[in-house]
Amino acid sequence: MRSQVILGDDVWVGSGATILSGVTIGSGAVVAAGSVVTKDVLPRSIVAGVPAKQIGSRGHS
């Protein structure tokens, strides 16, 4: 059985990014191009790398 990928509202995913099954990307998050996301991403955070790690935050609106 495969788990779903869950994307929150206003999520940006860069070209060539890979998101593994079972991962949730929180609302307002940004995944950099070419990243490999292996764990859940907090809302409004910016992640990049292989494996993806938080490199910043979009702040509050």
C-alpha positions in Angstrom: 0.0 0.0 0.0 1.3 3.4 -1.0 0.9 6.5 1.1 -0.3 9.8 -0.4 1.7 13.0 -0.7 -0.3 15.8 0.9 0.2 19.4 -0.3 -1.2 22.3 1.7 -2.5 25.5 0.1 -0.1 27.9 -1.7 2.8 25.4 -1.9 5.5 26.0 -4.5 7.5 23.0 -5.8 10.5 23.6 -8.0 11.3 21.7 -11.2 12.7 18.3 -10.8 11.9 18.0 -7.0 11.1 14.6 -5.7 8.6 14.1 -2.8 8.5 10.7 -1.3 5.3 9.0 -0.5 3.7 9.7 2.9 5.2 13.2 3.1 3.0 16.3 4.0 4.1 19.7 2.7 2.6 22.4 4.9 0.6 25.4 3.6 2.8 28.2 2.1 6.0 26.1 2.0 8.5 26.2 -0.9 10.5 23.2 -2.1 13.6 24.2 -4.1 14.2 22.7 -7.6 16.0 19.4 -7.6 15.3 18.7 -3.9 14.5 15.3 -2.5 11.9 15.6 0.3 12.0 12.6 2.7 10.2 14.1 5.7 7.3 16.4 6.4 7.8 20.1 5.7 6.5 22.7 8.1 4.1 25.4 6.9 5.7 28.5 5.4 9.2 27.0 5.4 11.7 26.9 2.6 13.5 23.6 2.0 16.3 22.6 -0.4 18.9 19.9 -0.9 19.3 16.1 -1.1 17.8 15.2 1.4 15.8 18.5 1.7 16.5 20.5 4.9 14.9 23.8 6.0 17.0 26.7 4.8 14.6 29.5 5.6 11.0 30.7 6.3 8.6 32.8 4.4 7.6 34.7 7.5 4.0 35.8 8.3 1.5 37.5 6.0 
